[in-house]
Amino acid sequence: MKKRKNQQPTPEIVLQNPVAKFAHQFNKAHVFQDKTQYRRNAKHRKQEASANGFLRLFAEAACAVAGLVGASSVTALCSPQ
């Protein structure tokens, strides 16, 4: 057989470093917590407490204070329950 020159040389295979290839996926910055502080996350943060309960509480407190002080204008607004 006749030896021929290879007209199209094979492209050089570039060996990739798999550590460097995937480093951006694993090398993430970490934020460390201050362990001297105690913080508890709210269980249902997005649910707000209903305003009706707070308003009723403040109304009862105002009636109780008015009864102790003897303010007749505020006690007239308080209805017995």
N, C-alpha and C positions, 0 to 999 in steps of 0.2 A: 504494500500500500504506500501510496505517496504521502509524505508528511506535508501538511499544509499549515500555513500560519493562521492563527486564530484571528479572523478579521474583526470580530467584536469581543474585546476582552470582557471577562466577567466583572461585573461591578463589585467593588470592595464591600464586604459586609461590615457594617459599623456595629460593633458590639456595644450594646447599651448597658449601663450600670443600673441594675434593677433597684438598688438602694436609692440612688439619686433620682431615678425615674418616678418613684412613688413617695419620695420624701415629703412633698407638699401635702400629701394626704394625712400623714401621721405626725409631722412636726407642727403641733399647734401650741400656741401660747396658753399657758395656764394662769388663772387668777386664783390666788390662794386666799382662803378666808382667815379672818382674825379669830382664832380659837379662844381668845380671852373674853369675847362677847358671846352672849347667848341670844340667838335670834330664832324665833319660830315663824315659819311661813304660814300664812293664813290658809286654811284648808279650801275654802271657796272664796277666793279673793274678789271675783267679779260679781258675786252676789252682795248687794248692799243691804244693810239692815233696814227694815221698813221704818219709815218716818212716823207712822201712826203710833207705834209703841213708845217712841221717844216723846212724842207730843202728849200722849196720855200720861206718861210719867211726870213730865214737867207740869202739866195741869194739876195733877194730884199734889205735887210738891208745893205749887203755888197756893192751892186751897189749904193745905196743912199749915203753911207759914202764915197765911192770912188769918186762919182760925186762932193761931197762937198770938198773933199781934193784935187781932181784933179789928182788922180793916173791914168795914162793912161793905165797901164798894167791890172788893174782890170776892167776898163770901157770897154776894148776891149772884155772881156768875157761876159759882160752884153748885152743882146740883147733887143732891144726895143719891147714892147708888145703892 
